[in-house]
């Protein structure tokens, strides 16, 4: 948001990011539904606002990989992704509220990026997990991290989507949804 020169505040939606259920097996639907839930939760306490909510998942061989439960799980996820190509999908919801915190407009979209990992040595995985960095990230890595970055041998798509927010696609949508935001109007981010 700062890269676009937008003024914003961050509000936690307190929506629990559960693992997908049987009915949420489509990764695009899963991340978009979570983004909508987050936006709607913040909308309930935000009047005359534009709310931006997002959720990102890593998908390997059709399976949605969430955030690791512990260090052992983080290492397991990274070993699964070693030498493989996975997809990073981010769902985004843009929502506008009126003066009574009622939703008056909503748009949702997603972005997808393919990421290929090099073959990782166990020592590299263990060293990265020991930093604690993988613990709050879908797929147990952050491309913006020192080690997370060197694991990636190829990326096809939006780098910022892998970081967790598809900046290019967001900009294309916000120009249509709320062009006034591009002229110094506050923006609520989730």
N, CA, C and O of each residue as an XYZ file, in Angstrom:
760
protein
N       0.821     -1.184      0.000
C       0.000      0.000      0.000
C       0.867      1.251      0.000
O       0.560      2.240     -0.665
N       1.957      1.186      0.760
C       2.864      2.327      0.796
C       3.491      2.559     -0.568
O       3.728      3.706     -0.949
N       3.765      1.492     -1.311
C       4.340      1.647     -2.644
C       3.408      2.424     -3.563
O       3.870      3.112     -4.474
N       2.106      2.324     -3.335
C       1.129      3.046     -4.152
C       0.814      4.425     -3.568
O       0.026      5.178     -4.140
N       1.429      4.751     -2.430
C       1.194      6.042     -1.808
C      -0.146      6.151     -1.118
O      -0.659      7.254     -0.928
N      -0.729      5.009     -0.736
C      -2.043      5.007     -0.099
C      -1.920      5.195      1.411
O      -0.993      4.688      2.042
N      -2.862      5.925      1.969
C      -2.967      6.082      3.415
C      -3.914      5.002      3.913
O      -4.984      4.803      3.338
N      -3.531      4.298      4.983
C      -4.350      3.179      5.441
C      -4.117      2.906      6.913
O      -3.147      3.377      7.508
N      -5.023      2.140      7.485
C      -4.848      1.607      8.822
C      -4.990      0.093      8.727
O      -5.679     -0.416      7.843
N      -4.349     -0.612      9.624
C      -4.423     -2.065      9.657
C      -5.359     -2.464     10.792
O      -5.226     -1.992     11.921
N      -6.312     -3.345     10.470
C      -7.244     -3.853     11.475
C      -7.254     -5.371     11.378
O      -7.381     -5.928     10.288
N      -7.123     -6.027     12.502
C      -7.186     -7.479     12.526
C      -8.643     -7.910     12.491
O      -9.454     -7.430     13.282
N      -8.974     -8.803     11.587
C     -10.355     -9.277     11.480
C     -10.679    -10.323     12.541
O     -11.847    -10.537     12.866
N      -9.660    -10.972     13.077
C      -9.814    -12.058     14.039
C     -10.571    -13.252     13.447
O     -11.162    -14.043     14.182
N     -10.550    -13.377     12.126
C     -11.128    -14.550     11.467
C     -10.117    -15.678     11.571
O      -8.947    -15.506     11.229
N     -10.567    -16.824     12.041
C      -9.677    -17.985     12.175
C      -9.432    -18.572     10.794
O     -10.371    -18.888     10.064
N      -8.160    -18.712     10.447
C      -7.770    -19.269      9.158
C      -7.662    -20.777      9.282
O      -6.571    -21.322      9.453
N      -8.806    -21.447      9.193
C      -8.852    -22.901      9.326
C      -8.302    -23.581      8.089
O      -8.208    -22.981      7.018
N      -7.939    -24.850      8.255
C      -7.596    -25.650      7.100
C      -8.851    -25.843      6.269
O      -9.958    -25.822      6.806
N      -8.695    -26.030      4.973
C      -9.884    -26.198      4.128
C     -10.672    -27.448      4.498
O     -10.108    -28.463      4.907
N     -11.992    -27.346      4.342
C     -12.860    -28.496      4.556
C     -13.074    -29.188      3.217
O     -12.580    -28.727      2.188
N     -13.804    -30.284      3.230
C     -14.103    -31.000      1.990
C     -14.790    -30.092      0.976
O     -14.555    -30.216     -0.226
N     -15.636    -29.180      1.451
C     -16.344    -28.292      0.539
C     -15.456    -27.171      0.010
O     -15.841    -26.466     -0.923
N     -14.284    -27.000      0.589
C     -13.349    -25.948      0.171
C     -12.153    -26.506     -0.583
O     -11.060    -25.946     -0.492
N     -12.327    -27.580     -1.314
C     -11.175    -28.201     -1.940
C     -10.608    -27.378     -3.085
O      -9.447    -27.570     -3.447
N     -11.383    -26.468     -3.671
C     -10.859    -25.593     -4.710
C     -10.067    -24.467     -4.038
O     -10.642    -23.679     -3.287
N      -8.756    -24.378     -4.296
C      -7.931    -23.377     -3.611
C      -8.364    -21.940     -3.870
O      -8.275    -21.103     -2.972
N      -8.830    -21.638     -5.075
C      -9.272    -20.276     -5.377
C     -10.484    -19.924     -4.528
O     -10.536    -18.848     -3.931
N     -11.450    -20.817     -4.471
C     -12.642    -20.588     -3.650
C     -12.255    -20.432     -2.186
O     -12.774    -19.556     -1.493
N     -11.347    -21.277     -1.717
C     -10.915    -21.242     -0.317
C     -10.335    -19.878      0.055
O     -10.759    -19.281      1.045
N      -9.363    -19.372     -0.730
C      -8.732    -18.093     -0.369
C      -9.680    -16.918     -0.574
O      -9.648    -15.955      0.193
N     -10.519    -16.987     -1.594
C     -11.463    -15.892     -1.800
C     -12.502    -15.852     -0.677
O     -12.858    -14.774     -0.201
N     -12.983    -17.011     -0.256
C     -13.945    -17.039      0.846
C     -13.346    -16.487      2.131
O     -14.013    -15.749      2.855
N     -12.096    -16.834      2.423
C     -11.450    -16.283      3.622
C     -11.283    -14.771      3.510
O     -11.487    -14.053      4.489
N     -10.919    -14.286      2.337
C     -10.771    -12.840      2.148
C     -12.103    -12.129      2.368
O     -12.144    -11.080      3.010
N     -13.186    -12.688      1.846
C     -14.511    -12.105      2.032
C     -14.891    -12.111      3.515
O     -15.396    -11.111      4.025
N     -14.655    -13.225      4.209
C     -14.961    -13.294      5.643
C     -14.217    -12.213      6.419
O     -14.792    -11.551      7.283
N     -12.939    -12.040      6.106
C     -12.135    -11.020      6.785
C     -12.687     -9.625      6.509
O     -12.834     -8.820      7.429
N     -12.992     -9.337      5.249
C     -13.502     -8.014      4.878
C     -14.835     -7.735      5.565
O     -15.052     -6.641      6.085
N     -15.721     -8.719      5.567
C     -17.040     -8.526      6.186
C     -16.924     -8.318      7.693
O     -17.674     -7.532      8.272
N     -15.996     -9.015      8.324
C     -15.810     -8.838      9.771
C     -15.349     -7.411     10.083
O     -15.854     -6.784     11.014
N     -14.400     -6.905      9.312
C     -13.916     -5.534      9.531
C     -14.998     -4.527      9.161
O     -15.098     -3.479      9.798
N     -15.808     -4.820      8.149
C     -16.876     -3.911      7.727
C     -17.864     -3.653      8.844
O     -18.427     -2.562      8.933
N     -18.084     -4.635      9.692
C     -19.025     -4.484     10.797
C     -18.639     -3.413     11.790
O     -19.472     -2.963     12.577
N     -17.401     -3.005     11.763
C     -16.947     -1.955     12.682
C     -16.289     -0.776     11.957
O     -15.548      0.000     12.560
N     -16.573     -0.653     10.646
C     -15.946      0.400      9.840
C     -16.989      1.068      8.952
O     -17.474      0.459      7.999
N     -17.333      2.313      9.259
C     -18.302      3.020      8.421
C     -17.585      3.951      7.450
O     -16.499      4.457      7.733
N     -18.216      4.161      6.304
C     -17.656      5.012      5.251
C     -16.211      4.641      4.947
O     -15.326      5.496      4.959
N     -15.983      3.381      4.678
C     -14.620      2.895      4.469
C     -14.529      2.002      3.236
O     -15.522      1.442      2.770
N     -13.322      1.890      2.732
C     -12.990      0.867      1.744
C     -12.084     -0.111      2.477
O     -11.057      0.274      3.036
N     -12.473     -1.365      2.467
C     -11.740     -2.398      3.191
C     -11.092     -3.329      2.178
O     -11.713     -3.737      1.196
N      -9.847     -3.650      2.432
C      -9.098     -4.574      1.587
C      -8.692     -5.744      2.470
O      -8.010     -5.562      3.478
N      -9.113     -6.945      2.090
C      -8.757     -8.140      2.853
C      -8.172     -9.159      1.891
O      -8.566     -9.229      0.727
N      -7.225     -9.951      2.391
C      -6.574    -10.937      1.529
C      -6.231    -12.189      2.317
O      -6.093    -12.157      3.540
N      -6.098    -13.285      1.597
C      -5.616    -14.533      2.177
C      -4.823    -15.265      1.114
O      -5.215    -15.298     -0.053
N      -3.702    -15.855      1.520
C      -2.798    -16.530      0.595
C      -2.620    -17.977      1.007
O      -2.484    -18.279      2.192
N      -2.620    -18.877      0.024
C      -2.342    -20.292      0.264
C      -1.295    -20.783     -0.727
O      -1.153    -20.255     -1.830
N      -0.576    -21.797     -0.304
C       0.395    -22.489     -1.151
C      -0.213    -23.839     -1.499
O      -0.717    -24.546     -0.627
N      -0.160    -24.194     -2.792
C      -0.764    -25.441     -3.253
C       0.323    -26.281     -3.917
O       0.991    -25.831     -4.847
N       0.486    -27.495     -3.430
C       1.458    -28.436     -3.982
C       0.731    -29.717     -4.351
O       0.114    -30.356     -3.498
N       0.803    -30.087     -5.611
C       0.164    -31.310     -6.105
C      -1.308    -31.377     -5.698
O      -1.802    -32.427     -5.288
N      -2.001    -30.244     -5.816
C      -3.422    -30.188     -5.529
C      -3.789    -30.054     -4.069
O      -4.968    -29.912     -3.748
N      -2.813    -30.095     -3.170
C      -3.070    -30.002     -1.731
C      -2.762    -28.593     -1.236
O      -1.706    -28.038     -1.540
N      -3.691    -28.017     -0.472
C      -3.471    -26.701      0.122
C      -2.591    -26.866      1.351
O      -2.944    -27.570      2.296
N      -1.431    -26.199      1.321
C      -0.505    -26.246      2.457
C      -0.719    -24.987      3.294
O      -0.552    -23.872      2.798
N      -1.075    -25.158      4.515
C      -1.298    -24.019      5.399
C      -0.010    -23.594      6.077
O       1.091    -23.918      5.632
N      -0.179    -22.860      7.161
C       0.963    -22.461      7.982
C       1.383    -23.658      8.825
O       0.534    -24.446      9.243
N       2.672    -23.805      9.078
C       3.120    -24.954      9.871
C       2.653    -24.875     11.316
O       2.555    -23.798     11.904
N       2.369    -26.042     11.867
C       1.914    -26.136     13.251
C       3.074    -26.008     14.235
O       2.901    -25.521     15.352
N       4.261    -26.450     13.808
C       5.451    -26.413     14.653
C       6.671    -26.554     13.754
O       6.538    -26.660     12.535
N       7.860    -26.556     14.352
C       9.099    -26.626     13.575
C       9.211    -27.932     12.788
O       9.675    -27.925     11.648
N       8.798    -29.032     13.372
C       8.843    -30.313     12.680
C       7.963    -30.289     11.422
O       8.368    -30.760     10.359
N       6.772    -29.742     11.560
C       5.850    -29.624     10.431
C       6.425    -28.695      9.358
O       6.293    -28.974      8.167
N       7.060    -27.596      9.769
C       7.682    -26.666      8.814
C       8.738    -27.383      7.983
O       8.786    -27.225      6.763
N       9.579    -28.166      8.641
C      10.598    -28.929      7.913
C       9.975    -29.923      6.949
O      10.464    -30.109      5.835
N       8.895    -30.561      7.380
C       8.193    -31.523      6.523
C       7.653    -30.834      5.270
O       7.807    -31.352      4.164
N       7.023    -29.670      5.436
C       6.481    -28.940      4.292
C       7.589    -28.544      3.316
O       7.434    -28.696      2.104
N       8.688    -28.043      3.834
C       9.801    -27.624      2.973
C      10.413    -28.812      2.245
O      10.797    -28.681      1.083
N      10.513    -29.961      2.893
C      11.028    -31.168      2.232
C      10.086    -31.624      1.110
O      10.540    -32.099      0.069
N       8.786    -31.478      1.328
C       7.816    -31.811      0.281
C       7.995    -30.909     -0.939
O       7.869    -31.372     -2.073
N       8.284    -29.638     -0.719
C       8.388    -28.676     -1.819
C       9.753    -28.677     -2.493
O       9.901    -28.114     -3.578
N      10.741    -29.290     -1.880
C      12.095    -29.347     -2.431
C      12.079    -29.932     -3.845
O      11.573    -31.033     -4.062
N      12.634    -29.189     -4.802
C      12.729    -29.643     -6.179
C      11.406    -29.647     -6.935
O      11.338    -30.170     -8.048
N      10.363    -29.079     -6.359
C       9.015    -29.105     -6.945
C       8.542    -27.699     -7.316
O       9.082    -26.697     -6.846
N       7.534    -27.654     -8.159
C       6.850    -26.398     -8.475
C       5.509    -26.393     -7.741
O       4.746    -27.357     -7.799
N       5.249    -25.308     -7.066
C       3.971    -25.146     -6.374
C       3.310    -23.849     -6.843
O       3.925    -23.023     -7.517
N       2.048    -23.698     -6.469
C       1.311    -22.481     -6.811
C       1.039    -21.682     -5.541
O       0.777    -22.245     -4.478
N       1.105    -20.376     -5.675
C       0.723    -19.473     -4.607
C      -0.507    -18.723     -5.106
O      -0.455    -18.036     -6.126
N      -1.609    -18.858     -4.382
C      -2.856    -18.204     -4.766
C      -3.283    -17.268     -3.650
O      -3.369    -17.663     -2.487
N      -3.548    -16.020     -4.019
C      -4.040    -15.037     -3.059
C      -5.426    -14.597     -3.493
O      -5.633    -14.190     -4.636
N      -6.372    -14.684     -2.567
C      -7.713    -14.151     -2.777
C      -7.804    -12.790     -2.120
O      -7.300    -12.596     -1.014
N      -8.446    -11.843     -2.795
C      -8.585    -10.479     -2.283
C     -10.052    -10.075     -2.356
O     -10.754    -10.409     -3.310
N     -10.497     -9.363     -1.348
C     -11.848     -8.797     -1.340
C     -11.736     -7.291     -1.101
O     -11.097     -6.849     -0.147
N     -12.362     -6.518     -1.976
C     -12.506     -5.075     -1.796
C     -13.953     -4.840     -1.412
O     -14.865     -5.343     -2.067
N     -14.161     -4.085     -0.361
C     -15.505     -3.898      0.163
C     -15.676     -2.435      0.566
O     -14.774     -1.845      1.161
N     -16.811     -1.858      0.251
C     -17.099     -0.466      0.616
C     -18.286     -0.451      1.571
O     -19.282     -1.141      1.354
N     -18.166      0.350      2.637
C     -19.266      0.486      3.596
C     -19.821      1.907      3.548
O     -19.154      2.841      3.105
N     -21.075      2.046      4.023
C     -21.690      3.365      4.122
C     -21.570      3.873      5.550
O     -20.809      3.319      6.343
N     -22.308      4.914      5.883
C     -22.219      5.540      7.206
C     -22.723      4.688      8.346
O     -22.468      5.012      9.506
N     -23.432      3.605      8.057
C     -23.937      2.745      9.122
C     -23.243      1.383      9.133
O     -23.794      0.410      9.648
N     -22.070      1.313      8.581
C     -21.273      0.085      8.492
C     -21.950     -0.986      7.640
O     -21.657     -2.173      7.777
N     -22.851     -0.562      6.765
C     -23.480     -1.500      5.855
C     -22.648     -1.637      4.586
O     -22.066     -0.660      4.115
N     -22.592     -2.827      4.041
C     -21.829     -3.072      2.823
C     -22.634     -2.557      1.634
O     -23.792     -2.932      1.452
N     -22.017     -1.699      0.830
C     -22.711     -1.174     -0.341
C     -22.087     -1.634     -1.659
O     -22.701     -1.488     -2.716
N     -20.885     -2.183     -1.606
C     -20.246     -2.678     -2.826
C     -19.151     -3.669     -2.434
O     -18.479     -3.499     -1.416
N     -18.981     -4.707     -3.258
C     -17.972     -5.718     -2.949
C     -17.455     -6.318     -4.254
O     -18.223     -6.606     -5.171
N     -16.144     -6.497     -4.315
C     -15.486     -7.150     -5.449
C     -14.479     -8.138     -4.885
O     -13.798     -7.854     -3.900
N     -14.392     -9.291     -5.514
C     -13.349    -10.237     -5.102
C     -12.634    -10.731     -6.349
O     -13.209    -10.829     -7.433
N     -11.341    -11.042     -6.149
C     -10.528    -11.537     -7.251
C      -9.384    -12.360     -6.668
O      -9.210    -12.426     -5.451
N      -8.616    -12.980     -7.539
C      -7.462    -13.746     -7.067
C      -6.312    -13.595     -8.055
O      -6.490    -13.177     -9.199
N      -5.140    -13.949     -7.574
C      -3.929    -14.000     -8.402
C      -3.231    -15.313     -8.120
O      -3.297    -15.839     -7.009
N      -2.565    -15.835     -9.131
C      -1.858    -17.112     -8.994
C      -0.450    -16.973     -9.561
O      -0.259    -16.395    -10.631
N       0.521    -17.499     -8.849
C       1.918    -17.468     -9.272
C       2.510    -18.857     -9.085
O       2.246    -19.516     -8.079
N       3.307    -19.304    -10.047
C       4.007    -20.583     -9.925
C       5.419    -20.328     -9.411
O       6.122    -19.437     -9.890
N       5.819    -21.134     -8.422
C       7.138    -21.000     -7.802
C       7.818    -22.365     -7.823
O       7.234    -23.366     -7.408
N       9.056    -22.396     -8.308
C       9.835    -23.629     -8.328
C      10.960    -23.523     -7.311
O      11.714    -22.550     -7.292
N      11.058    -24.542     -6.465
C      12.138    -24.640     -5.488
C      13.289    -25.444     -6.073
O      13.070    -26.388     -6.832
N      14.491    -25.080     -5.729
C      15.657    -25.916     -6.001
C      15.570    -27.141     -5.090
O      14.759    -27.178     -4.165
N      16.396    -28.124     -5.356
C      16.486    -29.253     -4.433
C      17.213    -28.761     -3.187
O      18.325    -28.240     -3.269
N      16.577    -28.933     -2.039
C      17.092    -28.384     -0.788
C      17.790    -29.453      0.037
O      17.306    -30.579      0.152
N      18.924    -29.092      0.606
C      19.629    -29.990      1.522
C      18.939    -29.938      2.882
O      18.412    -28.897      3.273
N      18.939    -31.042      3.591
C      18.344    -31.082      4.926
C      18.929    -30.018      5.844
O      18.215    -29.432      6.657
N      20.229    -29.769      5.712
C      20.897    -28.765      6.547
C      20.345    -27.370      6.266
O      20.192    -26.563      7.183
N      20.046    -27.086      4.991
C      19.492    -25.779      4.630
C      18.089    -25.618      5.222
O      17.750    -24.571      5.775
N      17.302    -26.649      5.098
C      15.944    -26.617      5.649
C      16.002    -26.426      7.158
O      15.302    -25.574      7.704
N      16.826    -27.208      7.828
C      16.922    -27.121      9.288
C      17.397    -25.744      9.738
O      16.895    -25.210     10.727
N      18.365    -25.162      9.016
C      18.869    -23.833      9.372
C      17.770    -22.779      9.210
O      17.642    -21.883     10.044
N      16.989    -22.885      8.155
C      15.898    -21.925      7.927
C      14.811    -22.076      8.989
O      14.328    -21.083      9.533
N      14.434    -23.295      9.277
C      13.402    -23.530     10.298
C      13.879    -22.995     11.645
O      13.082    -22.451     12.409
N      15.163    -23.143     11.945
C      15.713    -22.676     13.224
C      15.603    -21.155     13.385
O      15.627    -20.655     14.510
N      15.483    -20.418     12.281
C      15.330    -18.960     12.381
C      13.942    -18.576     12.896
O      13.746    -17.455     13.365
N      12.975    -19.502     12.813
C      11.611    -19.221     13.231
C      10.781    -18.538     12.157
O       9.565    -18.418     12.305
N      11.400    -18.098     11.101
C      10.698    -17.359     10.054
C       9.574    -18.136      9.369
O       8.554    -17.533      9.035
N       9.713    -19.450      9.141
C       8.659    -20.177      8.438
C       7.355    -20.332      9.213
O       6.338    -20.704      8.627
N       7.359    -20.061     10.491
C       6.242    -20.445     11.342
C       4.932    -19.700     11.069
O       3.865    -20.227     11.385
N       4.975    -18.519     10.506
C       3.728    -17.770     10.277
C       3.417    -17.593      8.796
O       2.719    -16.658      8.406
N       3.944    -18.504      7.973
C       3.790    -18.355      6.536
C       3.197    -19.605      5.896
O       3.587    -20.728      6.215
N       2.253    -19.391      4.991
C       1.692    -20.502      4.227
C       2.818    -21.199      3.476
O       3.638    -20.544      2.832
N       2.858    -22.517      3.557
C       3.910    -23.272      2.889
C       5.241    -23.236      3.616
O       6.218    -23.808      3.132
N       5.302    -22.587      4.752
C       6.492    -22.550      5.620
C       7.684    -21.812      5.027
O       8.828    -22.102      5.376
N       7.424    -20.851      4.122
C       8.542    -20.039      3.652
C       8.054    -18.660      3.244
O       6.882    -18.459      2.925
N       8.981    -17.725      3.265
C       8.724    -16.382      2.760
C       9.753    -16.068      1.701
O      10.952    -16.084      1.983
N       9.318    -15.785      0.496
C      10.250    -15.486     -0.593
C      11.067    -14.240     -0.274
O      12.152    -14.057     -0.824
N      10.563    -13.387      0.602
C      11.267    -12.172      0.981
C      12.316    -12.426      2.064
O      13.122    -11.542      2.353
N      12.321    -13.609      2.663
C      13.316    -13.960      3.678
C      14.653    -14.288      3.017
O      14.699    -14.658      1.844
N      15.737    -14.149      3.776
C      17.054    -14.479      3.229
C      17.093    -15.903      2.697
O      17.424    -16.117      1.531
N      16.757    -16.882      3.538
C      16.807    -18.281      3.113
C      15.668    -18.622      2.175
O      15.861    -19.343      1.196
N      14.485    -18.110      2.467
C      13.351    -18.377      1.599
C      13.626    -17.955      0.166
O      13.205    -18.628     -0.775
N      14.324    -16.853     -0.001
C      14.650    -16.349     -1.340
C      15.612    -17.268     -2.079
O      15.466    -17.463     -3.286
N      16.585    -17.831     -1.388
C      17.565    -18.672     -2.089
C      17.012    -20.053     -2.407
O      17.595    -20.765     -3.225
N      15.919    -20.453     -1.795
C      15.286    -21.729     -2.123
C      14.600    -21.679     -3.491
O      14.452    -22.706     -4.153
N      14.186    -20.488     -3.908
C      13.407    -20.317     -5.137
C      14.334    -20.242     -6.343
O      15.188    -19.361     -6.435
N      14.146    -21.192     -7.276
C      14.961    -21.163     -8.493
C      14.228    -20.520     -9.669
O      14.859    -20.106    -10.641
N      12.908    -20.437     -9.585
C      12.130    -19.849    -10.681
C      10.789    -19.356    -10.141
O      10.204    -19.936     -9.226
N      10.331    -18.264    -10.743
C       9.009    -17.745    -10.420
C       8.325    -17.335    -11.716
O       8.913    -16.645    -12.549
N       7.097    -17.758    -11.876
C       6.291    -17.395    -13.037
C       5.056    -16.663    -12.548
O       4.093    -17.284    -12.098
N       5.088    -15.333    -12.640
C       3.959    -14.536    -12.180
C       4.404    -13.395    -11.294
O       5.563    -12.980    -11.330
N       3.486    -12.896    -10.506
C       3.671    -11.724     -9.666
C       4.450    -12.065     -8.394
O       3.970    -12.819     -7.548
N       5.644    -11.508     -8.269
C       6.473    -11.697     -7.073
C       5.716    -11.273     -5.815
O       5.743    -11.972     -4.803
N       5.043    -10.128     -5.884
C       4.348     -9.616     -4.709
C       3.211    -10.533     -4.269
O       2.846    -10.546     -3.094
N       2.657    -11.291     -5.193
C       1.649    -12.279     -4.821
C       2.268    -13.337     -3.912
O       1.628    -13.783     -2.959
N       3.491    -13.737     -4.192
C       4.169    -14.739     -3.371
C       4.475    -14.166     -1.990
O       4.432    -14.886     -0.992
N       4.779    -12.889     -1.934
C       4.985    -12.224     -0.646
C       3.677    -12.223      0.151
O       3.694    -12.255      1.382
N       2.533    -12.186     -0.564
C       1.246    -12.266      0.120
C       0.216    -11.255     -0.322
O      -0.901    -11.248      0.195
N       0.571    -10.381     -1.289
C      -0.420     -9.416     -1.761
C      -0.137     -9.073     -3.221
O       0.918     -8.520     -3.531
N      -1.069     -9.394     -4.122
C      -0.861     -9.180     -5.563
C      -1.013     -7.706     -5.936
O      -2.093     -7.260     -6.323
N       0.063     -6.971     -5.815
C       0.042     -5.522     -5.954
C      -0.458     -5.061     -7.325
O      -1.267     -4.137     -7.405
N       0.008     -5.688     -8.392
C      -0.400     -5.259     -9.731
C      -1.905     -5.425     -9.936
O      -2.587     -4.492    -10.359
N      -2.411     -6.607     -9.636
C      -3.844     -6.856     -9.843
C      -4.686     -5.988     -8.909
O      -5.750     -5.508     -9.302
N      -4.220     -5.784     -7.678
C      -4.914     -4.886     -6.751
C      -5.020     -3.494     -7.354
O      -6.090     -2.886     -7.331
N      -3.931     -2.993     -7.885
C      -3.926     -1.647     -8.465
C      -4.928     -1.553     -9.615
O      -5.654     -0.566     -9.731
N      -4.967     -2.583    -10.464
C      -5.918     -2.582    -11.579
C      -7.359     -2.535    -11.064
O      -8.197     -1.835    -11.633
N      -7.643     -3.263    -10.011
C      -8.998     -3.288     -9.460
C      -9.346     -2.012     -8.692
O     -10.463     -1.507     -8.803
N      -8.409     -1.497     -7.927
C      -8.714     -0.321     -7.103
C      -8.949      0.909     -7.977
O      -9.698      1.804     -7.584
N      -8.326      0.972     -9.153
C      -8.569      2.086    -10.079
C     -10.042      2.140    -10.481
O     -10.593      3.220    -10.694
N     -10.672      0.978    -10.582
C     -12.083      0.905    -10.957
C     -12.996      0.981     -9.734
O     -14.010      1.678     -9.752
N     -12.632      0.262     -8.677
C     -13.489      0.128     -7.498
C     -13.530      1.412     -6.666
O     -14.596      1.840     -6.223
N     -12.375      2.012     -6.462
C     -12.298      3.198     -5.598
C     -11.166      4.123     -6.057
O     -10.165      4.267     -5.355
N     -11.314      4.741     -7.211
C     -10.230      5.587     -7.730
C      -9.880      6.751     -6.807
O      -8.766      7.272     -6.855
N     -10.824      7.154     -5.974
C     -10.550      8.254     -5.046
C      -9.439      7.905     -4.055
O      -8.806      8.802     -3.500
N      -9.200      6.631     -3.832
C      -8.145      6.229     -2.902
C      -6.762      6.580     -3.422
O      -5.810      6.711     -2.652
N      -6.665      6.727     -4.692
C      -5.369      7.057     -5.277
C      -5.067      8.541     -5.165
O      -4.077      9.029     -5.711
N      -5.945      9.266     -4.440
C      -5.738     10.701     -4.219
C      -5.796     11.028     -2.731
O      -6.513     11.944     -2.327
N      -5.053     10.293     -1.917
C      -4.870     10.578     -0.476
C      -6.079     10.332      0.417
O      -6.228     11.028      1.421
N      -6.950      9.377      0.103
C      -8.071      9.026      0.969
C      -7.658      7.802      1.805
O      -7.089      6.862      1.249
N      -7.928      7.782      3.127
C      -7.541      6.635      3.956
C      -8.137      5.315      3.471
O      -9.227      5.275      2.901
N      -7.398      4.251      3.712
C      -7.772      2.917      3.275
C      -7.599      1.963      4.458
O      -6.579      2.020      5.144
N      -8.561      1.102      4.703
C      -8.450      0.114      5.785
C      -7.957     -1.188      5.179
O      -8.521     -1.669      4.196
N      -6.917     -1.760      5.752
C      -6.296     -2.978      5.242
C      -6.506     -4.113      6.217
O      -6.415     -3.915      7.429
N      -6.791     -5.318      5.698
C      -6.823     -6.507      6.543
C      -5.886     -7.522      5.932
O      -5.735     -8.622      6.463
